[in-house]
């Protein structure tokens, strides 16, 4: 039976059985530390309004993505990454769009006939 193709960058050596190097985990840990420092800098620099919430959300998503992809080994599981990471937010966005449309319709009915 033929093995499915996996990009070589997913494996530290020539074989899928090889372990990931410790430097990968240490570099991700260092990057998480830097991103956390940026998150604290958002508060320290007194950003306000939409910029503050955008930066906090973007940095949190970056940190969460790193943790899930490297420490939970989702980066080496493509289908698991799609189902566990991308599908739920897409479904939530669809649900929010449906609720927003319903809310606009209710608001229109209330302003028209209320």
C-alpha positions, -999 to 999 in steps of 0.1 A, spaced: 0 0 0 14 34 -10 20 59 18 2 93 14 25 122 3 35 145 32 56 176 26 92 171 38 90 203 59 67 184 83 94 161 93 127 170 110 146 142 93 141 121 62 116 98 79 82 106 95 92 86 126 120 111 135 114 133 166 110 170 164 141 189 175 140 206 209 150 238 191 116 239 175 98 239 208 122 264 223 119 288 194 81 286 196 82 292 233 104 323 227 80 335 200 51 331 224 70 351 250 76 379 225 39 379 214 29 380 251 52 410 256 35 427 227 1 420 243 12 437 275 27 466 255 -8 473 240 -19 481 276 13 499 285 11 521 254 -25 531 262 -40 521 229 -77 528 229 -108 518 209 -109 495 179 -71 494 175 -66 481 210 -92 453 206 -79 444 171 -43 441 184 -53 421 215 -74 398 193 -48 393 166 -20 386 191 -42 361 210 -51 343 178 -14 341 168 -5 327 202 -33 302 202 -25 291 167 11 285 176 2 266 207 -23 244 188 -2 238 158 31 230 175 25 219 210 -7 200 202 10 187 170 -18 199 147 7 212 122 15 176 112 -21 166 109 -37 185 80 -72 171 82 -73 175 120 -62 211 116 -90 218 92 -117 201 113 -105 212 147 -93 247 140 -108 262 109 -143 246 107 -157 258 141 -148 295 136 -163 293 100 -195 278 114 -196 305 141 -192 333 115 -221 318 95 -242 316 126 -234 353 135 -243 363 99 -276 345 102 -284 361 136 -273 396 123 -296 393 93 -325 382 116 -317 411 140 -318 436 111 -351 422 99 -366 425 134 -353 460 137 -368 469 103 -402 455 113 -402 474 146 -393 507 130 -418 502 102 -448 491 122 -439 501 157 
